[in-house]
Amino acid sequence: MGLFAPRKTPPEVVARLNAAARAVADPAYRQKVLQGVGVSEDEISAVSPERFAAFIREDHDAYREVAAAAGIVPR
């Protein structure tokens, strides 16, 4: 899970959003929310915005390969 912001969002704004997201990561609240959406604690981690961006790029690249192998082309 993560937050998204427009591509050219200033780094200081991204840092503030990241700090706020981490601040609300109270374990009891997080557990309640996660159970509500069917996600286990093992499936999440608090990472930096840069690491999350890398994760999204890697995931995107992997699915691009799967789509290409299946003959699916973007519109």
N, C-alpha and C positions, 0 to 999 in steps of 0.2 A: 504494500500500500504506500502511497506517496501523494504529494501535492504537486500540481503542475502550475506553472506561471507562463505568461507569454515569453517568447524567445529572448527578447531584448530587455527583460526585467532587470533593473540595476542590481548588482551583486549585494548591495546593502539591504535592499528590499527582500531578496531571497534569503539572506541571513536572518532578517527579522522574522520572516514567515517560518523558517526552520526552527528558530528559537521558540516561537509561540507553539508550534506543533509539538516540540519536545516537552514544553511546559505542561501541556494538557495530557501528557502520556501517563497520567496517574494509573497505577496498576489495576485498582478496583474498577475504575471507569473503563479502562481499556478492555478488561475481561468481559464486562457487561456488553460493551459494544461489539466485541469480536464474536461472542456467543450469539448475539442477535443477527449477525450476518453469516454465521457458519464458518468462521475462520478460526484456526487454532493459534495459540501463542507461538508455536514453532514456526509458523508461516510469516512472521513479521520480524523486522528489526529496525532500529533507529539508525539510519545511516546519513552521511552527509549528502547535500544536494548533488555534489559531483559524482558520488558513488551511485546514487539513484539514477542520475542521467546516464551513466555508463551501463547500468542494468537495463534501462529501457532501450538503449541503442543495441545492446547484445540481443535482447529479446526480439526486437524489430528485425535485426539481421537474420536471426534463426528462422523466424516465420517467413521472411522473404525467400529464404532458400527452400523451405517446405512448399510454399506457394509455387515457386518456379518449377520444382520437381513434379508438382501435380499439374503443371500446365496452366496455372492461374496467372493471368496478367492484370496489372493494375489498370484502372480506367483513367 
